[in-house]
Amino acid sequence: MTLDGKRIRVLVVEDSPVQRELQVHLINADPDLEVVGTATDGREAVEQVRLCRPDVVTMDFHMPHMDGAEATRIIMETQPLPIVVVSGSSARGEVAHTFRALDAGALVIIEKPAAPGSEAARKMVETIKLMAEVRVVRRWPQAGRAALPQSASPQQRPESAVGLVAIGASTGGPLALQTILAALPRDVLAPIAIVQHISPGFTEGFAEWLTDASDFPVRVAAQGERLEPGQGYVAPEERHMTVKADGRGGYRIELVGDELENGHRPSVSRFFRSVAEAAGPKAVGVILTGMGKDGAAELRTLREQGAVTIAQDRESSVVPGMPGEAIRLEAAAHILPPEQIGGFLAALVKRRNGFK
């Protein structure tokens, strides 16, 4: 995978000499990639982007003089290009802080590789190649409740019929989720359950950042937990998140540690199948940006059972694989950008206190 037959040019921004050397080695070892420059802090990164003209930047976050979020903001305002944040933070608060780079325009956050041949090393190289194909670096506006397009009116469905909103996302999903949740009132009548493919060690911080950035409460789901209206639940690491009907008109979480599905655990496909079985026509299924096909066929099952189904449109998707496959399968009744998905859900899942 090269750009116009040429190797993908990468700028490595990393203040640790050991980690910087490792990243340079891993990138240059791939025949499709080449390192065209390095930087040791955010200020130098901004200058090196101007001098080296890379196709992709790998950006450390915690650096002297200028952190990765500020460097990303300046680059995106002056010479926009795909930025991959490579973070070594594991503490919950620090991880949540790292997600500020997405607000500044970075596309994705991944973990730092510890050694050649590791899963993180493979993921870094794969992500660089994938992000190099993103021609338009898009920052979705945080505009609150967006107006609904005429073709996407939810008025025909009574609010009592919606029991659960189920969302699946992968690469590029965090910022899309932030946009969607920011459009929702806090007292919506249904819980919001989310499977987001994310690197190990980032889930707790991701939930914290999502709560702060969207002003909608989100936490990592726990085994046996009952899903409550007005609360978001993110699948934990290395467990498939499923939902079960609780016999009282609601739903509870069940976590299982089975084999990977579609290369993932948690898997959107596994999640959506459980939603179809537990909620059927009372569910709303949403599939967002991401590589591959995870969840696409199962979104079609949800639609066939009478659920409302939504796919993110191609133009706003960082990687259109998952929603694109859902659209190809005619699994999505509505195809919308994130800000309109948020407005759709806000109207569909009404508030308790007289929201019209």
HELIX and SHEET records of a PDB file:
HELIX    1   1 PRO A   17  ASN A   28  1                                  12    
HELIX    2   2 GLY A   42  CYS A   52  1                                  11    
HELIX    3   3 GLY A   68  THR A   78  1                                  11    
HELIX    4   4 ARG A   92  THR A   98  1                                   7    
HELIX    5   5 ARG A  100  ALA A  104  1                                   5    
HELIX    6   6 GLU A  119  ALA A  132  1                                  14    
HELIX    7   7 GLN A  150  ALA A  152  5                                   3    
HELIX    8   8 GLU A  159  ALA A  161  5                                   3    
HELIX    9   9 GLY A  173  ALA A  182  1                                  10    
HELIX   10  10 THR A  203  SER A  214  1                                  12    
HELIX   11  11 VAL A  268  ALA A  278  1                                  11    
HELIX   12  12 GLY A  280  LYS A  282  5                                   3    
HELIX   13  13 ALA A  296  GLU A  304  1                                   9    
HELIX   14  14 GLY A  321  ARG A  328  1                                   8    
HELIX   15  15 PRO A  338  LEU A  348  1                                  11    
SHEET    1   A 5 LEU A  33  ALA A  39  0                                        
SHEET    2   A 5 ILE A   8  VAL A  13  1                                        
SHEET    3   A 5 VAL A  56  MET A  59  1                                        
SHEET    4   A 5 ILE A  83  SER A  87  1                                        
SHEET    5   A 5 VAL A 108  GLU A 111  1                                        
SHEET    1   B 7 VAL A 218  VAL A 220  0                                        
SHEET    2   B 7 GLY A 232  VAL A 234  1                                        
SHEET    3   B 7 ILE A 192  GLN A 196  1                                        
SHEET    4   B 7 LEU A 164  ALA A 169  1                                        
SHEET    5   B 7 ALA A 283  ILE A 287  1                                        
SHEET    6   B 7 VAL A 308  GLN A 312  1                                        
SHEET    7   B 7 HIS A 334  LEU A 336  1                                        
SHEET    1   C 2 HIS A 240  ALA A 245  0                                        
SHEET    2   C 2 TYR A 251  VAL A 256 -1                                        
END                                                                             
